[in-house]
Amino acid sequence: MSRLVVVSNRVAPIQEGKQSSGGLAVAVHDALSEIGGVWFGWSGETYASGSSKVKTETKGKITYATMPLARRDYDAFYKGYANATLWPLFHYRMELVDYHRRYVVGYRRVNEEFAGRLAPMLQPDDLVWVHDYHLIPLGRDLRMMGHRNRIGFFLHIPFPPPDLLTTCSDHAFLVQSMCAYDLIGFQTENDVENFLSYIRKVAGGTVGRGGRFEAYGEKSRACAFPIGIYPDRLAEQAAASADARQTKRLLRSLTGKDLIVGVDRLDYSKGLDRRFDAYETLLETAPSLRGHVTFMQIAPPSRSDVQSYREIREVLEGKAGHINGRFAEFDWVPLRYLNKSFQREQLTGFFRTARVGFVTPLRDGMNLVAKEYVACQDPEDPGVLVLSQFAGAAAELDGAVTVNPYDTEYVAEGLQRALSMTIEERRSRWASMMSVLRTNDLGAWRRNFLRALRSR
């Protein structure tokens, strides 16, 4: 069997037998452990001057190959084009897009450097799997260097409709680069349709059956491969964590109150400010819940060196203080806002404790927290997932209470419905979602993608 070569912005080796916090890391590790191959990407380190070298380390069947970035490339490629331009663009937040030509130059330069460093490591029959928006041009760069390997690309975040994408001056370059891949994977059918709509309407290409298309002189295929989790592993961990010290501390602090929990990276795409507004609306419109429910929002800091993220933190701190100042009593604080990280074992215990999982991003490629919350529930007394209709997970989790995160009153009503739901309905909804999670787990995701890439 040919080797698998995985390329991602960051290489994240995980310890054997331990669940990683990232679904990508787990899936890549499992695939490489089974097939054997190379995981290539950025080491997470930067340097001020001079040249970089690729460092390799082999563990079992996996060779980890990493390289640092020049500081100027980190600023232009990572902070700039990837996270200040593409991230808001692909999440439909045009008002937040920060576009500069130097960002574009840095983005292309880093992708060319990645391709140049990877190229000597490739064998003719290697299967190459490139991940996410940081590395869209990488396949094109490898093709220009003469490589004819089967190369697939998976986009972990949403793909915007043509009218939004064309607001970026480099839209044609981005899509043309994607067409160099043999297979392009997206999280949802909506993302596939947005991409194929661009192919038809803007690129002037043709689209056939099964996502096959021709554009820019290339033939390729676009399909949805919704990423999953390993639900039974998480269920076992959550059951074990129910008796953990931190979980018991949480239960004691709640003194019988129902818990609503949210766990999100601190990012404007997660809609946390609107989520706080919806919770405030719940307390306004359902006064009987005051003193009987607590909302705990965990939001680890993210990209703290980017101004827009610092602003989010300030807004949330202000809203949390406002809500607690307005509704708190001497024996009850309605909102616990925790701007810190927790271990996976702790989070699974928190999820199992919570009556409601509150997951309302304004736009999300998938959102694995929603799936993790479901997997962590007690089958005999499961909680309820309140989920944004704009999360990719909404297409699969039909047992969730689906809400529009832009309508705070509607979200508040969804919370109230979840808190008052009968145990029979909760069990039925949970069983339906758990069945989907088991069928479309993380292993199925990577097997389905690689099978499609091999048969392309």
Secondary structure, 3 states (H helix, E strand, C coil): CCCEEEEEEECCCCCCCCCCCCHHHHHHHHHHHHHCEEEEEEEEEEECCCCCCCEEEEECCEEEEEEEEEHHHHHHHHHHHHHHHHHHHHCCCHHHCCCCHHHHHHHHHHHHHHHHHHHHHCCCCCEEEEECHHHCCHHHHHHHCCCCCEEEEECCCCCCCHHHHCCCCCHHHHHHHHCCCCEEEECCHHHHHHHHHHHHHCCCCEECHHHEEEECCEEEEEEECCCCCCHHHHHHHHHHHCCCHHHHHHHHHHCCCEEEEEECCCCHHHCHHHHHHHHHHHHHHCHHHCCCEEEEEECCCCCCCCHHHHHHHHHHHHHHHHHHHHHCECCECCEEEECCCCCHHHHHHHHHHCCEEEECCCCECCCHHHHHHHHCCCCCCCCEEEEECCEHHHHCCCCCEEECCCCHHHHHHHHHHHHHCCHHHHHHHHHHHHHHHHHCCHHHHHHHHHHHHHCC
